Amino acid sequence: MYGKMSMSSPAKIKNKKKSLSKRQSDTMKKHSEHHSAKHMAEMRKAMLNGSTFTEAHKKAQKKVGD
């Protein structure tokens, strides 16, 4: 073989949740004053799949906008 073999890094394991924490729910309530229902639904889905608030917000902005 002529090239270097690269080892891919293991994927980041995210924990799925059944519901948002009290703190997350309170933050989402405040956040919802500034964003659409679609944006909020996308964020909630991402957070339940293990994303942080900021990660979820960035994903929602990219996918559905404001």
C-alpha positions as CSV (number, residue, x, y, z in Angstrom):
1,M,0.0,0.0,0.0
2,Y,1.3,3.4,-0.9
3,G,-0.6,5.8,1.3
4,K,-1.0,6.2,5.0
5,M,-3.9,4.4,6.6
6,S,-5.9,6.8,8.7
7,M,-7.9,5.8,11.7
8,S,-11.2,7.6,11.9
9,S,-12.0,9.1,15.3
10,P,-14.9,7.5,17.1
11,A,-18.2,9.2,16.8
12,K,-19.4,11.5,19.6
13,I,-21.9,9.5,21.6
14,K,-25.0,11.5,22.4
15,N,-27.6,10.5,25.0
16,K,-31.3,10.4,24.0
17,K,-33.7,11.8,26.5
18,K,-37.4,11.4,27.2
19,S,-37.9,15.0,28.2
20,L,-36.0,18.3,28.6
21,S,-34.8,19.3,32.0
22,K,-36.5,22.1,34.0
23,R,-33.7,24.5,33.1
24,Q,-33.9,23.6,29.4
25,S,-37.7,24.0,29.4
26,D,-37.4,27.5,31.0
27,T,-34.8,28.6,28.5
28,M,-36.8,27.3,25.6
29,K,-39.9,29.2,26.8
30,K,-37.9,32.5,26.8
31,H,-36.3,31.6,23.5
32,S,-39.7,30.9,21.9
33,E,-40.7,34.6,22.2
34,H,-38.1,35.3,19.4
35,H,-38.5,32.3,17.1
36,S,-41.1,30.4,15.1
37,A,-42.8,27.2,16.1
38,K,-40.9,25.3,13.5
39,H,-37.6,26.6,14.8
40,M,-38.6,25.6,18.4
41,A,-39.8,22.1,17.3
42,E,-36.5,21.5,15.5
43,M,-34.5,22.6,18.6
44,R,-36.5,20.4,20.9
45,K,-35.9,17.4,18.7
46,A,-32.2,18.1,18.6
47,M,-32.0,18.6,22.3
48,L,-33.8,15.4,23.0
49,N,-31.3,13.6,20.8
50,G,-28.4,15.0,23.0
51,S,-27.5,18.3,21.5
52,T,-26.8,21.3,23.8
53,F,-29.0,24.4,23.6
54,T,-26.4,26.2,21.4
55,E,-25.9,23.2,19.1
56,A,-29.6,22.8,18.7
57,H,-30.1,26.4,17.9
58,K,-27.4,26.4,15.2
59,K,-28.9,23.3,13.7
60,A,-32.4,24.8,13.7
61,Q,-31.2,28.1,12.2
62,K,-29.5,26.1,9.4
63,K,-32.5,23.8,8.7
64,V,-35.6,26.0,9.2
65,G,-34.3,29.5,9.8
66,D,-35.9,31.8,12.3
